[in-house]
């Protein structure tokens, strides 16, 4: 399973990491976001990279790896017409306070 709302080719830095381990990914299905992953994982034999910030989750069992895959950047995007919207500005402040301090 690949979580990628924007990538049509489904290639990323993890492919290089797998190749270094002598492995190749077999992407069965793309999903648009991490919120869909637990339900698919529990109903199938698939595995997925899943952000540790979203744990614990009763449907997901973490696997400890000897070699860690590369980190990836999570971004938020929006149309510039929202820049002065009070609700949008509040959400951006919340995201910054949650994730900028963890960087």
For each residue, the residues with C-beta under 8 A, 3 or more apart:
1: 27 28 29 30 31 37 40 41 46 47 48
2: 7 10 25 27 29 30 31 48
3: 30 31 32 33 34 36 37 48 49
4: 7 10 12 30 32
5: 32 33
6:
7: 2 4 10 11 12 30
8:
9:
10: 2 4 7 27 30
11: 7 15
12: 4 7 15 72
13: 16 17 70 72
14: 17 18 25 49 69 70 72
15: 11 12 18 19 24 25
16: 13 19 20 70
17: 13 14 20 21 67 69 70
18: 14 15 21 23 24 25
19: 15 16 22 23 24
20: 16 17
21: 17 18 67
22: 19
23: 18 19
24: 15 18 19
25: 2 14 15 18
26:
27: 1 2 10 30
28: 1 44 46
29: 1 2 40 46
30: 1 2 3 4 7 10 27
31: 1 2 3 36 37 40
32: 3 4 5 36
33: 3 5 36
34: 3 37 50 51 54
35: 38
36: 3 31 32 33 39 40
37: 1 3 31 34 40 41 48 50 60
38: 35 41 42 50 57 59 60
39: 36 42 43 59
40: 1 29 31 36 37 43 44 46 48
41: 1 37 38 44 46 47 48 50 59 60
42: 38 39 59 60
43: 39 40
44: 28 40 41
45:
46: 1 28 29 40 41
47: 1 41 63
48: 1 2 3 37 40 41
49: 3 14 69
50: 34 37 38 41 54 55 60 62
51: 34 54 55 74
52: 55 62
53: 102
54: 34 50 51 57 60
55: 50 51 52 60 62
56: 60
57: 38 54 60
58:
59: 38 39 41 42
60: 37 38 41 42 50 54 55 56 57
61:
62: 50 52 55
63: 47
64:
65: 68 69
66:
67: 17 21
68: 65
69: 14 17 49 65
70: 13 14 16 17
71:
72: 12 13 14
73:
74: 51 99
75:
76: 92 95
77:
78: 82 83 88
79: 82
80: 83
81: 85
82: 78 79 85 88
83: 78 80 88 89
84: 88 89
85: 81 82 88 89
86: 89 90
87: 90 91
88: 78 82 83 84 85 91 92
89: 83 84 85 86 92 93
90: 86 87 93 94
91: 87 88 94 95
92: 76 88 89 95 96
93: 89 90 96 97
94: 90 91 97 98
95: 76 91 92 98 99
96: 92 93 99 100
97: 93 94 100 101
98: 94 95 101 102
99: 74 95 96 102 103
100: 96 97 103
101: 97 98
102: 53 98 99
103: 99 100
